[in-house]
Amino acid sequence: MPIPESDLAGSWRKLSSQACAAAYPLLIHFSDDGRYRAEAANPGDFILWDLGSYRIEPPDSLHLSTANDAIIRYRWQLRSDHFTVTTPDQCVLEYQRL
């Protein structure tokens, strides 16, 4: 059964603190129209997800446009007020709904 983009809509804060997570935003806001915007922990820091589009493909794919405009497929899971994303290099990121 498809997971609608509206299930991910809202603001999320990164809980992950491992070194590989530093390249990903501290805060990310998903709109229910398939767009997102993100904020780094410190202004001016480079983050891979900055602003762009996203789409969900069941059962476990989240496609995000990245800072260089590439669209990358991530494995992900949504559970209530948490979601986890596994990057292509196997970094596991956890976010909590605000």
N, CA, C and O atoms as a Tinker XYZ file with bonds, in Angstrom:
   392  protein
     1  N      0.842000   -1.176000    0.000000    73     2
     2  CA     0.000000    0.000000    0.000000    64     1     3
     3  C      0.892000    1.246000    0.000000    63     2     4     5
     4  O      1.807000    1.345000    0.818000    81     3
     5  N      0.641000    2.190000   -0.898000    73     3     6
     6  CA     1.478000    3.385000   -0.972000    64     5     7
     7  C      1.433000    4.216000    0.305000    63     6     8     9
     8  O      0.408000    4.302000    0.980000    81     7
     9  N      2.561000    4.818000    0.611000    73     7    10
    10  CA     2.649000    5.752000    1.730000    64     9    11
    11  C      2.539000    7.141000    1.124000    63    10    12    13
    12  O      3.414000    7.538000    0.354000    81    11
    13  N      1.497000    7.888000    1.446000    73    11    14
    14  CA     1.367000    9.212000    0.839000    64    13    15
    15  C      2.411000   10.193000    1.383000    63    14    16    17
    16  O      2.848000   10.090000    2.530000    81    15
    17  N      2.797000   11.144000    0.531000    73    15    18
    18  CA     3.749000   12.165000    0.945000    64    17    19
    19  C      3.259000   12.900000    2.188000    63    18    20    21
    20  O      4.062000   13.374000    2.991000    81    19
    21  N      1.937000   12.993000    2.345000    73    19    22
    22  CA     1.384000   13.709000    3.498000    64    21    23
    23  C      1.754000   13.049000    4.821000    63    22    24    25
    24  O      1.741000   13.716000    5.856000    81    23
    25  N      2.085000   11.752000    4.818000    73    23    26
    26  CA     2.513000   11.087000    6.053000    64    25    27
    27  C      3.868000   11.603000    6.534000    63    26    28    29
    28  O      4.162000   11.560000    7.728000    81    27
    29  N      4.678000   12.082000    5.624000    73    27    30
    30  CA     5.998000   12.608000    5.961000    64    29    31
    31  C      5.958000   14.121000    6.168000    63    30    32    33
    32  O      6.895000   14.701000    6.716000    81    31
    33  N      4.883000   14.753000    5.734000    73    31    34
    34  CA     4.774000   16.216000    5.815000    64    33    35
    35  C      4.933000   16.694000    7.249000    63    34    36    37
    36  O      4.402000   16.095000    8.185000    81    35
    37  N      5.668000   17.775000    7.400000    73    35    38
    38  CA     5.899000   18.365000    8.709000    64    37    39
    39  C      7.376000   18.625000    8.929000    63    38    40    41
    40  O      8.193000   18.462000    8.023000    81    39
    41  N      7.702000   19.027000   10.133000    73    39    42
    42  CA     9.081000   19.366000   10.498000    64    41    43
    43  C      9.692000   18.271000   11.342000    63    42    44    45
    44  O      9.030000   17.672000   12.190000    81    43
    45  N     10.972000   18.018000   11.095000    73    43    46
    46  CA    11.689000   16.914000   11.724000    64    45    47
    47  C     13.055000   17.391000   12.200000    63    46    48    49
    48  O     13.673000   18.249000   11.571000    81    47
    49  N     13.523000   16.831000   13.316000    73    47    50
    50  CA    14.847000   17.147000   13.869000    64    49    51
    51  C     15.691000   15.874000   13.875000    63    50    52    53
    52  O     15.228000   14.799000   14.257000    81    51
    53  N     16.935000   16.028000   13.442000    73    51    54
    54  CA    17.861000   14.890000   13.409000    64    53    55
    55  C     18.266000   14.505000   14.825000    63    54    56    57
    56  O     18.611000   15.363000   15.638000    81    55
    57  N     18.222000   13.209000   15.113000    73    55    58
    58  CA    18.672000   12.674000   16.395000    64    57    59
    59  C     20.064000   12.060000   16.279000    63    58    60    61
    60  O     20.784000   11.966000   17.273000    81    59
    61  N     20.440000   11.650000   15.094000    73    59    62
    62  CA    21.716000   10.964000   14.858000    64    61    63
    63  C     22.888000   11.908000   15.080000    63    62    64    65
    64  O     22.838000   13.081000   14.711000    81    63
    65  N     23.953000   11.373000   15.694000    73    63    66
    66  CA    25.128000   12.214000   15.963000    64    65    67
    67  C     26.437000   11.593000   15.479000    63    66    68    69
    68  O     27.502000   12.168000   15.703000    81    67
    69  N     26.384000   10.445000   14.828000    73    67    70
    70  CA    27.614000    9.830000   14.337000    64    69    71
    71  C     28.239000   10.691000   13.249000    63    70    72    73
    72  O     27.553000   11.516000   12.645000    81    71
    73  N     29.514000   10.514000   12.993000    73    71    74
    74  CA    30.268000   11.364000   12.058000    64    73    75
    75  C     29.626000   11.432000   10.679000    63    74    76    77
    76  O     29.584000   12.507000   10.081000    81    75
    77  N     29.131000   10.325000   10.164000    73    75    78
    78  CA    28.553000   10.329000    8.819000    64    77    79
    79  C     27.283000   11.166000    8.733000    63    78    80    81
    80  O     26.879000   11.558000    7.638000    81    79
    81  N     26.653000   11.442000    9.855000    73    79    82
    82  CA    25.407000   12.216000    9.870000    64    81    83
    83  C     25.651000   13.721000    9.737000    63    82    84    85
    84  O     24.707000   14.476000    9.501000    81    83
    85  N     26.887000   14.163000    9.883000    73    83    86
    86  CA    27.199000   15.600000    9.854000    64    85    87
    87  C     26.852000   16.256000    8.523000    63    86    88    89
    88  O     26.577000   17.455000    8.489000    81    87
    89  N     26.859000   15.512000    7.443000    73    87    90
    90  CA    26.571000   16.071000    6.122000    64    89    91
    91  C     25.073000   16.226000    5.847000    63    90    92    93
    92  O     24.680000   16.666000    4.766000    81    91
    93  N     24.249000   15.869000    6.813000    73    91    94
    94  CA    22.794000   15.909000    6.643000    64    93    95
    95  C     22.199000   16.961000    7.566000    63    94    96    97
    96  O     22.789000   17.279000    8.599000    81    95
    97  N     21.038000   17.507000    7.210000    73    95    98
    98  CA    20.493000   18.641000    7.954000    64    97    99
    99  C     20.051000   18.306000    9.372000    63    98   100   101
   100  O     19.642000   17.186000    9.675000    81    99
   101  N     20.149000   19.317000   10.226000    73    99   102
   102  CA    19.636000   19.210000   11.586000    64   101   103
   103  C     18.114000   19.249000   11.569000    63   102   104   105
   104  O     17.456000   18.487000   12.278000    81   103
   105  N     17.560000   20.142000   10.754000    73   103   106
   106  CA    16.106000   20.292000   10.641000    64   105   107
   107  C     15.706000   20.117000    9.186000    63   106   108   109
   108  O     16.406000   20.571000    8.280000    81   107
   109  N     14.586000   19.463000    8.970000    73   107   110
   110  CA    14.062000   19.298000    7.616000    64   109   111
   111  C     12.548000   19.413000    7.671000    63   110   112   113
   112  O     11.897000   18.864000    8.560000    81   111
   113  N     12.003000   20.136000    6.704000    73   111   114
   114  CA    10.560000   20.316000    6.623000    64   113   115
   115  C     10.085000   19.766000    5.279000    63   114   116   117
   116  O     10.537000   20.204000    4.220000    81   115
   117  N      9.170000   18.803000    5.339000    73   115   118
   118  CA     8.574000   18.214000    4.147000    64   117   119
   119  C      7.175000   18.786000    3.969000    63   118   120   121
   120  O      6.376000   18.778000    4.906000    81   119
   121  N      6.873000   19.283000    2.772000    73   119   122
   122  CA     5.527000   19.727000    2.435000    64   121   123
   123  C      4.780000   18.549000    1.833000    63   122   124   125
   124  O      5.400000   17.609000    1.334000    81   123
   125  N      3.469000   18.589000    1.874000    73   123   126
   126  CA     2.709000   17.474000    1.312000    64   125   127
   127  C      2.603000   17.545000   -0.209000    63   126   128   129
   128  O      1.951000   16.702000   -0.825000    81   127
   129  N      3.244000   18.555000   -0.824000    73   127   130
   130  CA     3.252000   18.670000   -2.280000    64   129   131
   131  C      4.522000   18.102000   -2.909000    63   130   132   133
   132  O      4.771000   18.310000   -4.097000    81   131
   133  N      5.339000   17.375000   -2.109000    73   131   134
   134  CA     6.545000   16.757000   -2.652000    64   133   135
   135  C      7.777000   17.645000   -2.639000    63   134   136   137
   136  O      8.748000   17.357000   -3.339000    81   135
   137  N      7.758000   18.714000   -1.862000    73   135   138
   138  CA     8.914000   19.602000   -1.726000    64   137   139
   139  C      9.448000   19.557000   -0.302000    63   138   140   141
   140  O      8.717000   19.246000    0.638000    81   139
   141  N     10.744000   19.873000   -0.154000    73   139   142
   142  CA    11.325000   19.959000    1.185000    64   141   143
   143  C     12.313000   21.103000    1.245000    63   142   144   145
   144  O     12.810000   21.571000    0.221000    81   143
   145  N     12.589000   21.547000    2.459000    73   143   146
   146  CA    13.662000   22.517000    2.715000    64   145   147
   147  C     14.315000   22.102000    4.025000    63   146   148   149
   148  O     13.668000   21.533000    4.904000    81   147
   149  N     15.594000   22.392000    4.141000    73   147   150
   150  CA    16.344000   21.916000    5.303000    64   149   151
   151  C     17.258000   23.004000    5.841000    63   150   152   153
   152  O     17.560000   23.984000    5.161000    81   151
   153  N     17.691000   22.802000    7.087000    73   151   154
   154  CA    18.593000   23.745000    7.743000    64   153   155
   155  C     19.766000   22.976000    8.344000    63   154   156   157
   156  O     19.595000   21.912000    8.939000    81   155
   157  N     20.955000   23.539000    8.175000    73   155   158
   158  CA    22.158000   22.963000    8.777000    64   157   159
   159  C     22.188000   23.294000   10.266000    63   158   160   161
   160  O     21.484000   24.194000   10.723000    81   159
   161  N     22.998000   22.568000   11.009000    73   159   162
   162  CA    23.164000   22.846000   12.437000    64   161   163
   163  C     23.753000   24.236000   12.647000    63   162   164   165
   164  O     23.383000   24.937000   13.589000    81   163
   165  N     24.673000   24.635000   11.765000    73   163   166
   166  CA    25.309000   25.950000   11.833000    64   165   167
   167  C     25.123000   26.656000   10.496000    63   166   168   169
   168  O     25.378000   26.055000    9.452000    81   167
   169  N     24.690000   27.899000   10.497000    73   167   170
   170  CA    24.524000   28.614000    9.235000    64   169   171
   171  C     25.810000   28.566000    8.404000    63   170   172   173
   172  O     26.909000   28.762000    8.923000    81   171
   173  N     25.651000   28.305000    7.120000    73   171   174
   174  CA    26.798000   28.252000    6.224000    64   173   175
   175  C     27.404000   26.872000    6.065000    63   174   176   177
   176  O     28.183000   26.657000    5.137000    81   175
   177  N     27.072000   25.919000    6.945000    73   175   178
   178  CA    27.569000   24.551000    6.792000    64   177   179
   179  C     26.951000   23.910000    5.554000    63   178   180   181
   180  O     25.773000   24.120000    5.264000    81   179
   181  N     27.741000   23.132000    4.829000    73   179   182
   182  CA    27.237000   22.389000    3.676000    64   181   183
   183  C     26.423000   21.195000    4.161000    63   182   184   185
   184  O     26.857000   20.462000    5.049000    81   183
   185  N     25.246000   21.002000    3.577000    73   183   186
   186  CA    24.447000   19.806000    3.832000    64   185   187
   187  C     24.017000   19.220000    2.493000    63   186   188   189
   188  O     23.766000   19.953000    1.536000    81   187
   189  N     23.935000   17.893000    2.435000    73   187   190
   190  CA    23.567000   17.212000    1.194000    64   189   191
   191  C     22.116000   17.435000    0.810000    63   190   192   193
   192  O     21.785000   17.514000   -0.374000    81   191
   193  N     21.258000   17.536000    1.801000    73   191   194
   194  CA    19.851000   17.846000    1.532000    64   193   195
   195  C     19.644000   19.297000    1.920000    63   194   196   197
   196  O     19.752000   19.638000    3.098000    81   195
   197  N     19.355000   20.143000    0.974000    73   195   198
   198  CA    19.171000   21.556000    1.296000    64   197   199
   199  C     17.767000   22.048000    0.945000    63   198   200   201
   200  O     17.067000   22.617000    1.782000    81   199
   201  N     17.379000   21.823000   -0.279000    73   199   202
   202  CA    16.104000   22.311000   -0.774000    64   201   203
   203  C     15.802000   21.523000   -2.031000    63   202   204   205
   204  O     16.677000   21.359000   -2.882000    81   203
   205  N     14.595000   21.038000   -2.164000    73   203   206
   206  CA    14.291000   20.304000   -3.383000    64   205   207
   207  C     13.000000   19.535000   -3.315000    63   206   208   209
   208  O     12.048000   19.924000   -2.639000    81   207
   209  N     12.992000   18.428000   -4.034000    73   207   210
   210  CA    11.790000   17.613000   -4.130000    64   209   211
   211  C     12.048000   16.229000   -3.537000    63   210   212   213
   212  O     13.188000   15.792000   -3.377000    81   211
   213  N     10.949000   15.568000   -3.221000    73   211   214
   214  CA    11.027000   14.195000   -2.729000    64   213   215
   215  C      9.816000   13.420000   -3.208000    63   214   216   217
   216  O      8.778000   13.993000   -3.541000    81   215
   217  N      9.968000   12.106000   -3.237000    73   215   218
   218  CA     8.826000   11.239000   -3.523000    64   217   219
   219  C      9.056000    9.916000   -2.809000    63   218   220   221
   220  O     10.188000    9.478000   -2.606000    81   219
   221  N      7.963000    9.307000   -2.443000    73   219   222
   222  CA     7.981000    8.038000   -1.728000    64   221   223
   223  C      7.536000    6.951000   -2.696000    63   222   224   225
   224  O      6.536000    7.102000   -3.399000    81   223
   225  N      8.294000    5.846000   -2.727000    73   223   226
   226  CA     7.910000    4.687000   -3.516000    64   225   227
   227  C      7.910000    3.481000   -2.596000    63   226   228   229
   228  O      8.954000    3.100000   -2.066000    81   227
   229  N      6.762000    2.888000   -2.406000    73   227   230
   230  CA     6.667000    1.724000   -1.527000    64   229   231
   231  C      7.527000    0.584000   -2.053000    63   230   232   233
   232  O      7.780000    0.522000   -3.256000    81   231
   233  N      7.977000   -0.306000   -1.204000    73   231   234
   234  CA     7.637000   -0.268000    0.213000    64   233   235
   235  C      8.613000    0.543000    1.047000    63   234   236   237
   236  O      8.269000    0.928000    2.164000    81   235
   237  N      9.834000    0.824000    0.550000    73   235   238
   238  CA    10.833000    1.425000    1.438000    64   237   239
   239  C     11.776000    2.399000    0.753000    63   238   240   241
   240  O     12.920000    2.547000    1.182000    81   239
   241  N     11.324000    3.070000   -0.304000    73   239   242
   242  CA    12.200000    3.991000   -1.033000    64   241   243
   243  C     11.750000    5.434000   -0.868000    63   242   244   245
   244  O     10.575000    5.764000   -1.034000    81   243
   245  N     12.710000    6.280000   -0.539000    73   243   246
   246  CA    12.505000    7.719000   -0.469000    64   245   247
   247  C     13.501000    8.330000   -1.446000    63   246   248   249
   248  O     14.710000    8.155000   -1.289000    81   247
   249  N     13.009000    9.039000   -2.448000    73   247   250
   250  CA    13.852000    9.677000   -3.449000    64   249   251
   251  C     13.918000   11.168000   -3.120000    63   250   252   253
   252  O     12.890000   11.839000   -3.041000    81   251
   253  N     15.134000   11.677000   -2.929000    73   251   254
   254  CA    15.338000   13.087000   -2.582000    64   253   255
   255  C     16.276000   13.733000   -3.584000    63   254   256   257
   256  O     17.281000   13.138000   -3.975000    81   255
   257  N     15.950000   14.955000   -4.002000    73   255   258
   258  CA    16.919000   15.719000   -4.784000    64   257   259
   259  C     17.909000   16.321000   -3.790000    63   258   260   261
   260  O     17.525000   16.776000   -2.712000    81   259
   261  N     19.166000   16.318000   -4.160000    73   259   262
   262  CA    20.232000   16.722000   -3.249000    64   261   263
   263  C     20.798000   18.089000   -3.633000    63   262   264   265
   264  O     20.347000   18.707000   -4.598000    81   263
   265  N     21.780000   18.550000   -2.877000    73   263   266
   266  CA    22.374000   19.868000   -3.089000    64   265   267
   267  C     22.958000   20.031000   -4.490000    63   266   268   269
   268  O     23.024000   21.150000   -4.998000    81   267
   269  N     23.381000   18.946000   -5.122000    73   267   270
   270  CA    23.918000   19.045000   -6.486000    64   269   271
   271  C     22.865000   18.673000   -7.535000    63   270   272   273
   272  O     23.195000   18.437000   -8.697000    81   271
   273  N     21.604000   18.623000   -7.118000    73   271   274
   274  CA    20.440000   18.352000   -7.979000    64   273   275
   275  C     20.322000   16.906000   -8.441000    63   274   276   277
   276  O     19.457000   16.597000   -9.260000    81   275
   277  N     21.162000   16.020000   -7.942000    73   275   278
   278  CA    20.984000   14.603000   -8.222000    64   277   279
   279  C     19.775000   14.112000   -7.416000    63   278   280   281
   280  O     19.479000   14.642000   -6.344000    81   279
   281  N     19.096000   13.117000   -7.931000    73   279   282
   282  CA    18.008000   12.491000   -7.184000    64   281   283
   283  C     18.527000   11.149000   -6.707000    63   282   284   285
   284  O     18.860000   10.274000   -7.507000    81   283
   285  N     18.593000   10.997000   -5.387000    73   283   286
   286  CA    19.165000    9.809000   -4.765000    64   285   287
   287  C     18.055000    9.005000   -4.107000    63   286   288   289
   288  O     17.153000    9.562000   -3.483000    81   287
   289  N     18.133000    7.685000   -4.256000    73   287   290
   290  CA    17.184000    6.774000   -3.621000    64   289   291
   291  C     17.763000    6.335000   -2.280000    63   290   292   293
   292  O     18.899000    5.866000   -2.198000    81   291
   293  N     16.962000    6.496000   -1.235000    73   291   294
   294  CA    17.340000    6.083000    0.115000    64   293   295
   295  C     16.347000    5.039000    0.599000    63   294   296   297
   296  O     15.162000    5.099000    0.272000    81   295
   297  N     16.833000    4.088000    1.375000    73   295   298
   298  CA    15.919000    3.188000    2.086000    64   297   299
   299  C     15.439000    3.939000    3.315000    63   298   300   301
   300  O     16.213000    4.663000    3.943000    81   299
   301  N     14.167000    3.772000    3.665000    73   299   302
   302  CA    13.646000    4.505000    4.815000    64   301   303
   303  C     12.494000    3.766000    5.461000    63   302   304   305
   304  O     11.891000    2.872000    4.866000    81   303
   305  N     12.200000    4.154000    6.689000    73   303   306
   306  CA    11.061000    3.627000    7.444000    64   305   307
   307  C     10.447000    4.772000    8.226000    63   306   308   309
   308  O     11.150000    5.618000    8.779000    81   307
   309  N      9.136000    4.785000    8.261000    73   307   310
   310  CA     8.391000    5.773000    9.035000    64   309   311
   311  C      7.631000    5.032000   10.116000    63   310   312   313
   312  O      6.877000    4.099000    9.839000    81   311
   313  N      7.839000    5.455000   11.345000    73   311   314
   314  CA     7.128000    4.873000   12.483000    64   313   315
   315  C      6.652000    6.005000   13.372000    63   314   316   317
   316  O      7.438000    6.595000   14.114000    81   315
   317  N      5.377000    6.303000   13.298000    73   315   318
   318  CA     4.751000    7.313000   14.136000    64   317   319
   319  C      5.495000    8.640000   14.023000    63   318   320   321
   320  O      5.419000    9.298000   12.985000    81   319
   321  N      6.207000    9.044000   15.062000    73   319   322
   322  CA     6.881000   10.339000   15.056000    64   321   323
   323  C      8.383000   10.229000   14.819000    63   322   324   325
   324  O      9.127000   11.148000   15.161000    81   323
   325  N      8.843000    9.113000   14.235000    73   323   326
   326  CA    10.263000    8.923000   13.885000    64   325   327
   327  C     10.363000    8.376000   12.465000    63   326   328   329
   328  O      9.515000    7.600000   12.024000    81   327
   329  N     11.408000    8.789000   11.760000    73   327   330
   330  CA    11.744000    8.093000   10.529000    64   329   331
   331  C     13.246000    7.879000   10.472000    63   330   332   333
   332  O     14.024000    8.685000   10.983000    81   331
   333  N     13.633000    6.799000    9.854000    73   331   334
   334  CA    15.047000    6.502000    9.647000    64   333   335
   335  C     15.308000    6.400000    8.150000    63   334   336   337
   336  O     14.470000    5.935000    7.377000    81   335
   337  N     16.490000    6.847000    7.774000    73   335   338
   338  CA    16.944000    6.813000    6.390000    64   337   339
   339  C     18.300000    6.131000    6.383000    63   338   340   341
   340  O     19.163000    6.437000    7.206000    81   339
   341  N     18.483000    5.209000    5.455000    73   339   342
   342  CA    19.793000    4.589000    5.257000    64   341   343
   343  C     20.347000    5.106000    3.938000    63   342   344   345
   344  O     19.747000    4.918000    2.879000    81   343
   345  N     21.495000    5.758000    4.018000    73   343   346
   346  CA    22.114000    6.355000    2.834000    64   345   347
   347  C     22.802000    5.278000    1.996000    63   346   348   349
   348  O     23.020000    4.167000    2.479000    81   347
   349  N     23.145000    5.596000    0.748000    73   347   350
   350  CA    23.841000    4.615000   -0.086000    64   349   351
   351  C     25.150000    4.105000    0.533000    63   350   352   353
   352  O     25.566000    2.981000    0.252000    81   351
   353  N     25.806000    4.929000    1.381000    73   351   354
   354  CA    27.034000    4.475000    2.037000    64   353   355
   355  C     26.772000    3.883000    3.428000    63   354   356   357
   356  O     27.686000    3.772000    4.245000    81   355
   357  N     25.517000    3.506000    3.686000    73   355   358
   358  CA    25.094000    2.793000    4.893000    64   357   359
   359  C     25.105000    3.618000    6.179000    63   358   360   361
   360  O     25.178000    3.050000    7.269000    81   359
   361  N     25.035000    4.915000    6.074000    73   359   362
   362  CA    24.858000    5.767000    7.251000    64   361   363
   363  C     23.370000    5.745000    7.599000    63   362   364   365
   364  O     22.527000    5.968000    6.729000    81   363
   365  N     23.046000    5.482000    8.846000    73   363   366
   366  CA    21.651000    5.436000    9.281000    64   365   367
   367  C     21.338000    6.729000   10.032000    63   366   368   369
   368  O     21.961000    7.052000   11.044000    81   367
   369  N     20.361000    7.452000    9.509000    73   367   370
   370  CA    19.955000    8.731000   10.083000    64   369   371
   371  C     18.583000    8.571000   10.717000    63   370   372   373
   372  O     17.693000    7.945000   10.141000    81   371
   373  N     18.417000    9.134000   11.896000    73   371   374
   374  CA    17.118000    9.096000   12.554000    64   373   375
   375  C     16.640000   10.517000   12.782000    63   374   376   377
   376  O     17.396000   11.379000   13.231000    81   375
   377  N     15.376000   10.747000   12.467000    73   375   378
   378  CA    14.723000   12.043000   12.657000    64   377   379
   379  C     13.463000   11.860000   13.489000    63   378   380   381
   380  O     12.796000   10.828000   13.415000    81   379
   381  N     13.148000   12.878000   14.284000    73   379   382
   382  CA    11.948000   12.877000   15.115000    64   381   383
   383  C     11.072000   14.055000   14.714000    63   382   384   385
   384  O     11.562000   15.160000   14.480000    81   383
   385  N      9.769000   13.801000   14.638000    73   383   386
   386  CA     8.827000   14.859000   14.286000    64   385   387
   387  C      8.793000   15.917000   15.379000    63   386   388   389
   388  O      8.797000   15.594000   16.567000    81   387
   389  N      8.760000   17.183000   14.974000    73   387   390
   390  CA     8.654000   18.288000   15.928000    64   389   391
   391  C      7.190000   18.600000   16.203000    63   390   392
   392  O      6.887000   19.502000   16.984000    81   391
